[in-house]
Amino acid sequence: MKYDVIIIGSGPAGLGAAFNLIEHGSNLKVMILEKEKICSGGLLNDCKQNYTYPIGFTEEYWNKEEADRLLNVVQEHLNPVFLERKNLEKYQKRAKKVNTRLVNIRQSHVGTDKSRFLINGLLDKLKTLGVEVRLSTEVTEEINPITKTITLSDGTSVEFNKLVIAPGRKGFSYLQTVMNKLGVEYIDNRVDVGVRIETKLENYPIVKDYYDPKFYFPYKVRTFCTNSGYALVTKENYHNFSLVNGHALSSDRGKNGLVNFAMLKTIGLEAPVRSGQQMSTYLARLANEIGGGKPLMQRIGDFRSGKRSKMETFNDDLYDFKPTCQACAGDLGLAVPSKIMRDIWASMKLLDSIIPGLLHPSTIMYYPEIKMYANKPVFLDKNFAVTEDVYLIGDGAGTSRGITGAWASGIKAANGVLEKLNKKQF
């Protein structure tokens, strides 16, 4: 069976491409393929959305005018309810005193318990518009650019005129395999490595005024993905290793009095490092090896004392809340490279001067939190084509760094497809 466009991946990038194609291209035969039972990634996990450039966008591919225009389209499809922000000037003044920036972002939060309803509603709408959606359908790396066919895991093949690949962050290794087979040049030299902080709400009260505060420190360190209300730290399983991440349930589920957020350091790698992704995988596996197959966690009190955490130190005395993630108590100093830990710790001390209380002895650091979106393909045009018929989009392809940016990259790729198919563009 032949399709005008096949989209691999049903995350925000794939959805953005599908909606733009079906709404602006008449009589197009479009299919979405997704290996999971429901799309994974940011839409499913917490579903936190940022609507202020450049948050979520890779600045080398975007300018503010274009991003703002497409963010309006994203907003029309996701119907966000924007969160209130208060007292930002107070925190911004404190941040400026220690050479740190607090960025003011328009944000919306759905919650992990409600994100499935949003996703299913989007997929149902696409189906009513004529898009074929096939979940639990895995695509192999066998993409034949000559016959324009892709092979599914059950051995069957389908034909395409144009192919849009949007595998998300978890699909970074799959994407590299595809690029190697298609002969697409790419750079893989940037990684974000860090820890996830978990503490009591009283130690990080800024979240009462600003749901996901974006701090940028002078060490190429930033805060990322803050969760409060009913906040949880979770384990994400990859092939042969696991990472930590954070999410929160919707406001309907009440509160658990905890906050979690990531402190990430951006690292630009140079030769002779072969691959930022491989380095990230090595760091994650090392941490899991030390943790007996689990991520590591350490209390701030133990870290400052230069000793490892033990499960018996997670008690009801000074350490007065239980960790929400099943990690292994240990010593992050054995797993986190010293330069990375040094810069993260320096940034945490600056953050504690802005919001006193963060470095309470009970605060937990989880490791590893690593963002694997370092692929930078050599694109042929502004719409993210890598061959005449193949487009790579989303966080896994380095065109975005979040839900809204990924959706916008799907719109751009769809515009490229529509142009080549002589269809009306958005």
C-alpha positions, 0 to 999 in steps of 0.5 A: 500500500502506498501513502503520500506521507508516512510519519514515524512517531506520534509525539508532538513533532509527528502530530504537528506534521500530521495536522498541517498536512491534512488541514492544508493538503487536499486528498492526501493519504497520510499514515502515522506509525507509532511503536508504543501503545500511546505516544511517549515523551513530553506529551505523555509524561507531565505534558508541560508546555512553554509558549515563549521563544526561545524555550523549546526551540533550537535557536540555530534553526529558528528566529523569534518571528517564525517561532511566535507565528507557529506557536499560535498554531500550536496553541490552537491545537493544544488549547493551553490554560496558562498558569499565573506568574507572580512576584517575578521581579523580586526573584529576578533582582536576586538572580541578577545579583549573583549573575543569574537570569530568571526568564519569564515564560508563558506556561501551561501544565496538563498533568500525567494523569490527564495527558492521555485524554489530550493525546487520544483526543488529538489522535481521534481528531486526526482519524476523523480527518482521514489520517491512518494511525497505527499504534504498537507498530514498530518500524525497522531501520530498513528504509529504501530511498530508491523504492521508497519503502519502509519495513515494519517489524512484522516483515511487511513493507509500505510505500511512501512518497514523502517520509517524516521521521520524528522518533523523539529523544528516546529514538536518538540511536534509532535515528542515528542508524537511519541516518547512517544507512541513508548517508546523511551527515550529522554532528553528535557533539552536545549533551545535557548532563545533570541531576534531578533535585527533590525537596519539600515545597517549603524549601522552594516556594517560588513554585507558588508564584511561577510553576516552572522557573527557568534559571540560567547560571554562569556555568552553562547550567540551567534549571529544567522541568520543574514539577510541583503540586503532586510531584514525582521523580520517575525512572525512565528505562532505555536499552540497558540503562535507566535515567531519572525524570520528573512529572506531576499529576494534574491539580485535580489530584491534590498535593504531596508537598514536594517539588522536583526539577533538573539542574542540567549542564550543557557540554560541547564535545570536541574531537577525539570524542566520537559521539555525545550520545555514546558518552551519555550512554556510558555515563548512565550505565556507569551510574546504574552499575554503581547503583546495582541496576538503578539510578543513584540518590544522595541527600544534600546533608551527606553530600556536604559531609563528603559521605555516601547516603545509606538507606538508614539515613532516609529516616523521619528525623532531619530527613523528613520526607521519603524519596518518590523514586526507587533509586539506590542510596549512594555517592554521586561523586563516584559517578558524576564527572567532577567538572560537571558536578562542580559546576552544578553544585556551584549553581545550586549554591547560587540558587540557594542564595536566591531561594534560601532553603533549597540546600536543606540537608534533606534535599535529594539529588538523583542521577543520572538525568541526561537529555539525549537530543544531540543529533544535528543532521545536515539539513538541505533546506529550512524545512528539515529535509535530509534527502529529497523525500525524507525529513527529520524533526523533533527533539531527537533530530535536534530541531527542538527542545520541548513539546511546543518547539517539536510541534512547530518543527512538524509544521515546518516539515509539513510545509516542505512536503506540501511545497514538493507535492504542489499543495497549499502551505500554511 
